[in-house]
Amino acid sequence: MDTSIDELRMIYFNVLVNLKIDIVHVMHLIHSSFDLVDLSKMLGIPVVLSFHDFYYICPSHNLLDDDGKYCAGVCSPYNPNSENHGQCSLTAGLNLPILKSYKEKWQEEVRGLLELCDAFQAPSQFVCDMYEEAYPQLLDKDLRFIEHGRDLKIPDDIEVTPMAEDEPVRILFPGHIGRSKGYELIKEIKKQDTDDRLEFHYMGSIYGSEDLEDYGTYHGFYDRSDFEKIVEKVNPHFIGILSIWPETYCHTLTESWSCGVPVLTIDIGALGERVRKYGGGFFIDMDAKKAYRDILDVISDEDAYKQKVDEISRMKIKTTREMTDEYMEMYGKYLKN
């Protein structure tokens, strides 16, 4: 995997010089090279690097190993007989060697990249902590937790959807529902539901996971602007976000809260961090049998459900302007007068 590509280096140089760039904010370098950062440093241009996932810890970027299990950046034993023949998940199209033998070299390259940057941004404290553990050099750097902003408003008066005993509890799963988003866990939970207590709905992409339709109703793709419309149509009691890796922020969680619907999720990454901080959701286990029992416990406690709805009604979603102000404050520190 080349971290320097001559063609890209020439393009970056021309852009930086001809457009007289004052500061560079790198959102991501996947499918790219490290040349932009290197050239910026050579030209005396300050650089901010964002950590939107775990790409700089491992190119698998969501830290799922060759068996599709979360590894926390610590390689599990090499398994040539795994579904991916020893290669970690979500690396298609990156032309990578087996990551378990390549990660040390990758991190050596990244350490050099980090030294060239002036500041760093991450959308959750969990991400900051993960990167500081992987790269202790960041402890002496300007690493900022700047949460994403969305111009969404939570309703002042949220109507509680009653969970009647004579009808199933509706759970809506939005987004790209592949393995990393809990595809297997969703199926296994429904298999536990022999009494049909739960009614599953999906919205978004189930490409590669089409058999989910055997376990619920699929409502097709959606634009972010249509999220609320589909939620109103389904009228779910819960929105399920069952990522098996640590999301770094999760816009879907914000959108769920903006619709006034409590979430069912796993206590990992930014999902765990945000729900513990603000409320508005329930944690379930990553084991399907335990998760099903967790859900039954949740739906049997009407007071706890109303409390979560009340927590949502008191939330204030950070706006894009507030986020931008934090970015501008960071840029101002490094821009030349």
C-alpha positions as CSV (number, residue, x, y, z in Angstrom):
1,M,0.0,0.0,0.0
2,D,1.7,3.2,-1.2
3,T,1.7,6.1,1.1
4,S,3.3,8.3,-1.6
5,I,2.1,8.4,-5.2
6,D,3.9,10.7,-7.7
7,E,0.8,11.6,-9.7
8,L,-1.1,12.7,-6.5
9,R,1.9,14.5,-5.2
10,M,2.1,16.7,-8.3
11,I,-1.7,17.4,-8.2
12,Y,-1.5,18.3,-4.5
13,F,1.5,20.6,-5.0
14,N,-0.2,22.5,-7.8
15,V,-3.4,23.0,-5.7
16,L,-1.5,24.1,-2.6
17,V,0.7,26.6,-4.5
18,N,-1.5,27.9,-7.2
19,L,-4.5,28.4,-4.9
20,K,-2.3,29.9,-2.1
21,I,-3.8,27.6,0.5
22,D,-3.5,28.9,4.1
23,I,-4.5,25.8,6.0
24,V,-5.3,22.2,5.1
25,H,-7.9,20.1,6.9
26,V,-7.7,16.5,5.9
27,M,-11.0,14.7,6.4
28,H,-9.7,11.3,5.2
29,L,-6.9,9.7,3.2
30,I,-8.5,6.4,2.3
31,H,-7.8,5.5,-1.3
32,S,-5.2,8.3,-1.3
33,S,-1.7,8.9,-0.1
34,F,0.1,10.8,2.6
35,D,1.6,13.3,0.1
36,L,-0.8,16.1,0.9
37,V,0.3,16.3,4.5
38,D,4.0,16.0,3.6
39,L,3.8,18.7,1.0
40,S,1.9,21.0,3.3
41,K,4.6,20.7,5.9
42,M,7.3,21.4,3.4
43,L,5.5,24.6,2.3
44,G,4.9,25.7,5.9
45,I,1.1,25.2,5.7
46,P,-0.6,24.1,8.9
47,V,-2.5,20.8,8.8
48,V,-5.5,19.5,10.8
49,L,-6.3,15.8,10.5
50,S,-9.7,14.3,11.4
51,F,-10.2,10.9,12.8
52,H,-13.6,9.8,11.4
53,D,-12.9,6.1,11.9
54,F,-10.0,3.9,12.8
55,Y,-8.2,3.9,9.5
56,Y,-5.0,5.2,10.9
57,I,-4.9,2.4,13.5
58,C,-5.6,-0.3,10.9
59,P,-6.7,0.1,7.3
60,S,-9.7,-2.2,8.1
61,H,-11.0,1.1,9.5
62,N,-13.7,-0.3,11.7
63,L,-11.5,-2.9,13.5
64,L,-13.4,-6.0,12.5
65,D,-11.1,-9.0,12.0
66,D,-11.2,-11.8,9.4
67,D,-14.0,-13.5,11.4
68,G,-16.0,-10.2,11.4
69,K,-15.4,-9.7,15.1
70,Y,-14.4,-6.5,16.8
71,C,-10.6,-6.6,17.7
72,A,-10.1,-3.2,19.3
73,G,-7.0,-2.7,17.2
74,V,-5.3,-5.8,18.7
75,C,-4.9,-8.4,16.1
76,S,-6.5,-11.8,16.7
77,P,-4.7,-14.9,15.5
78,Y,-4.3,-15.3,11.8
79,N,-7.1,-17.7,10.5
80,P,-6.5,-18.7,6.8
81,N,-9.7,-20.7,7.0
82,S,-11.9,-17.8,7.8
83,E,-14.6,-16.5,5.4
84,N,-12.1,-13.8,4.2
85,H,-9.2,-16.2,4.1
86,G,-7.3,-14.4,6.8
87,Q,-7.9,-10.9,5.5
88,C,-9.7,-8.5,7.8
89,S,-13.2,-7.2,6.9
90,L,-14.1,-4.2,4.8
91,T,-10.8,-3.9,2.9
92,A,-12.2,-4.6,-0.6
93,G,-10.7,-2.4,-3.2
94,L,-7.7,-1.2,-1.1
95,N,-5.2,-3.7,-2.6
96,L,-3.8,-4.6,0.8
97,P,-1.6,-7.3,2.1
98,I,-2.9,-9.5,4.9
99,L,-3.3,-6.8,7.6
100,K,-2.2,-8.9,10.5
101,S,1.3,-9.0,9.1
102,Y,1.2,-5.4,7.7
103,K,-0.3,-3.5,10.6
104,E,3.1,-2.7,12.3
105,K,4.5,-1.3,9.1
106,W,1.3,0.7,8.6
107,Q,1.4,2.2,12.1
108,E,5.1,3.1,11.6
109,E,4.1,5.1,8.5
110,V,1.2,6.7,10.4
111,R,3.5,7.8,13.3
112,G,5.4,9.8,10.7
113,L,2.2,11.2,9.3
114,L,1.0,12.3,12.7
115,E,4.3,14.2,13.4
116,L,3.7,16.3,10.4
117,C,0.2,17.5,11.5
118,D,-0.4,20.5,13.8
119,A,-3.8,19.5,15.2
120,F,-6.3,16.7,15.2
121,Q,-10.1,16.4,15.5
122,A,-12.3,13.5,16.5
123,P,-16.2,13.4,16.9
124,S,-16.2,11.6,20.2
125,Q,-14.0,11.2,23.3
126,F,-13.9,7.5,22.7
127,V,-12.1,8.1,19.4
128,C,-9.6,10.4,21.1
129,D,-8.9,7.8,23.7
130,M,-8.4,5.0,21.2
131,Y,-5.9,7.0,19.1
132,E,-4.0,8.2,22.2
133,E,-3.7,4.6,23.3
134,A,-2.5,3.5,19.8
135,Y,-0.2,6.5,19.4
136,P,1.0,7.9,22.7
137,Q,2.7,10.8,20.8
138,L,-0.8,12.3,20.5
139,L,-0.8,13.0,24.2
140,D,1.5,16.0,23.5
141,K,-0.5,17.1,20.4
142,D,-3.5,19.3,20.0
143,L,-6.2,16.6,19.7
144,R,-9.8,18.1,20.0
145,F,-13.1,16.4,20.6
146,I,-15.4,18.3,18.3
147,E,-18.8,16.7,18.0
148,H,-20.6,16.8,14.7
149,G,-23.4,19.3,14.3
150,R,-26.8,18.8,12.7
151,D,-29.6,21.3,12.1
152,L,-32.2,19.1,13.6
153,K,-34.8,20.0,16.3
154,I,-36.2,17.6,18.8
155,P,-40.0,18.0,19.3
156,D,-40.9,19.8,22.5
157,D,-43.8,17.5,23.1
158,I,-43.1,13.8,22.2
159,E,-46.1,11.5,22.0
160,V,-45.3,8.2,23.7
161,T,-46.1,5.2,21.5
162,P,-48.0,2.8,23.7
163,M,-46.9,-0.8,23.8
164,A,-50.2,-2.6,23.9
165,E,-50.2,-6.3,25.0
166,D,-52.2,-7.4,22.0
167,E,-49.7,-6.1,19.4
168,P,-46.0,-6.7,18.8
169,V,-43.4,-4.1,19.6
170,R,-42.1,-2.4,16.5
171,I,-38.4,-1.9,16.1
172,L,-37.0,0.0,13.1
173,F,-33.4,-0.6,12.0
174,P,-32.1,2.2,9.7
175,G,-28.9,2.6,7.7
176,H,-26.6,0.2,5.8
177,I,-27.4,-3.0,7.7
178,G,-24.4,-5.2,6.9
179,R,-22.3,-7.3,9.2
180,S,-20.7,-4.3,11.0
181,K,-24.1,-2.9,11.7
182,G,-25.4,-6.0,13.4
183,Y,-26.9,-8.0,10.6
184,E,-26.3,-11.3,12.2
185,L,-27.3,-10.1,15.6
186,I,-30.6,-8.8,14.3
187,K,-31.5,-12.2,12.7
188,E,-30.5,-14.1,15.8
189,I,-32.6,-11.9,18.1
190,K,-35.6,-12.5,15.9
191,K,-35.0,-16.2,15.9
192,Q,-35.4,-16.1,19.7
193,D,-38.8,-14.4,19.3
194,T,-40.9,-17.6,19.0
195,D,-43.9,-15.8,20.5
196,D,-43.7,-12.9,17.9
197,R,-43.4,-10.3,20.5
198,L,-41.2,-8.2,18.2
199,E,-42.0,-6.8,14.7
200,F,-38.8,-5.8,12.8
201,H,-38.6,-3.1,10.1
202,Y,-35.6,-2.0,8.0
203,M,-34.9,1.2,6.1
204,G,-31.7,1.9,4.1
205,S,-29.5,-0.6,2.4
206,I,-29.6,-4.4,3.0
207,Y,-27.4,-5.2,0.0
208,G,-25.8,-8.5,0.9
209,S,-28.2,-8.9,3.8
210,E,-31.4,-9.5,1.7
211,D,-32.5,-12.4,3.9
212,L,-33.4,-9.9,6.6
213,E,-36.7,-9.6,4.7
214,D,-37.4,-13.1,6.1
215,Y,-37.4,-11.6,9.6
216,G,-39.2,-8.3,9.0
217,T,-40.5,-5.6,6.6
218,Y,-38.1,-3.7,4.3
219,H,-39.0,0.0,3.5
220,G,-36.3,0.6,0.9
221,F,-33.5,3.2,0.5
222,Y,-34.0,6.6,1.9
223,D,-32.5,10.1,1.7
224,R,-31.6,11.7,5.0
225,S,-34.3,14.2,4.4
226,D,-36.9,11.4,4.3
227,F,-35.8,9.8,7.6
228,E,-38.5,11.3,9.7
229,K,-41.2,10.5,7.1
230,I,-40.4,6.8,7.2
231,V,-40.3,6.8,11.0
232,E,-43.7,8.4,11.1
233,K,-45.0,5.7,8.7
234,V,-43.7,2.8,10.7
235,N,-44.4,4.5,14.1
236,P,-41.8,2.4,15.9
237,H,-41.5,2.0,19.7
238,F,-37.7,1.8,19.3
239,I,-35.0,2.4,16.7
240,G,-32.4,-0.3,16.7
241,I,-28.7,0.6,16.1
242,L,-26.8,-2.6,16.7
243,S,-23.3,-1.8,15.4
244,I,-20.8,-4.5,16.6
245,W,-17.9,-2.1,16.2
246,P,-17.4,1.3,18.0
247,E,-19.1,3.9,15.9
248,T,-17.2,7.2,16.1
249,Y,-20.3,9.4,16.2
250,C,-23.4,7.9,14.5
251,H,-25.6,10.4,12.7
252,T,-28.4,7.8,12.8
253,L,-28.5,8.1,16.6
254,T,-29.0,11.9,16.3
255,E,-31.7,11.4,13.7
256,S,-33.5,8.9,15.8
257,W,-33.6,11.3,18.8
258,S,-34.8,14.1,16.5
259,C,-37.8,11.9,15.8
260,G,-38.4,11.4,19.6
261,V,-37.8,7.6,19.5
262,P,-35.7,5.8,22.1
263,V,-33.0,3.6,20.7
264,L,-31.9,0.1,21.4
265,T,-28.1,-0.2,21.1
266,I,-24.9,-1.8,22.4
267,D,-22.7,-0.1,24.9
268,I,-19.6,0.4,22.7
269,G,-17.9,3.3,21.1
270,A,-19.7,6.7,20.6
271,L,-23.1,5.0,20.8
272,G,-22.4,3.9,24.3
273,E,-20.7,7.2,25.1
274,R,-23.6,9.4,23.9
275,V,-26.4,7.3,25.3
276,R,-24.7,7.2,28.7
277,K,-24.2,11.0,28.6
278,Y,-27.6,12.0,27.3
279,G,-29.9,9.1,28.0
280,G,-32.6,8.4,25.4
281,G,-31.9,4.7,24.9
282,F,-31.4,1.2,26.3
283,F,-28.4,-1.1,26.1
284,I,-28.7,-4.7,25.1
285,D,-26.2,-7.5,25.0
286,M,-24.2,-8.5,21.9
287,D,-25.2,-12.1,22.6
288,A,-28.6,-12.7,20.9
289,K,-30.2,-14.8,23.7
290,K,-29.3,-12.2,26.3
291,A,-30.2,-9.4,24.0
292,Y,-33.7,-10.8,23.5
293,R,-34.2,-11.1,27.2
294,D,-32.9,-7.5,27.6
295,I,-35.5,-6.3,25.1
296,L,-38.3,-8.2,26.9
297,D,-37.2,-6.5,30.2
298,V,-37.3,-3.1,28.5
299,I,-40.8,-3.5,27.1
300,S,-42.1,-4.7,30.4
301,D,-41.1,-1.4,32.1
302,E,-43.4,1.3,30.9
303,D,-42.1,3.9,33.4
304,A,-38.5,3.4,32.2
305,Y,-39.6,3.8,28.6
306,K,-41.4,7.1,29.4
307,Q,-38.3,8.3,31.2
308,K,-36.2,7.7,28.1
309,V,-38.7,9.6,26.0
310,D,-38.5,12.5,28.5
311,E,-34.7,12.5,28.3
312,I,-35.0,12.9,24.6
313,S,-37.4,15.8,24.9
314,R,-34.8,17.6,27.1
315,M,-31.9,17.2,24.7
316,K,-30.4,19.9,22.6
317,I,-28.7,18.8,19.3
318,K,-25.5,20.7,18.5
319,T,-26.0,22.8,15.4
320,T,-23.8,23.0,12.4
321,R,-23.0,26.7,13.3
322,E,-21.8,25.6,16.8
323,M,-19.6,23.0,15.2
324,T,-18.3,25.5,12.7
325,D,-17.4,27.9,15.4
326,E,-15.3,25.3,17.1
327,Y,-13.5,24.5,13.8
328,M,-12.9,28.2,13.2
329,E,-11.4,28.6,16.7
330,M,-9.0,25.7,16.0
331,Y,-8.1,27.1,12.6
332,G,-7.4,30.5,14.1
333,K,-4.8,29.1,16.4
334,Y,-2.7,28.0,13.4
335,L,-3.4,30.6,10.7
336,K,-0.8,33.3,10.2
337,N,-1.9,36.8,10.9
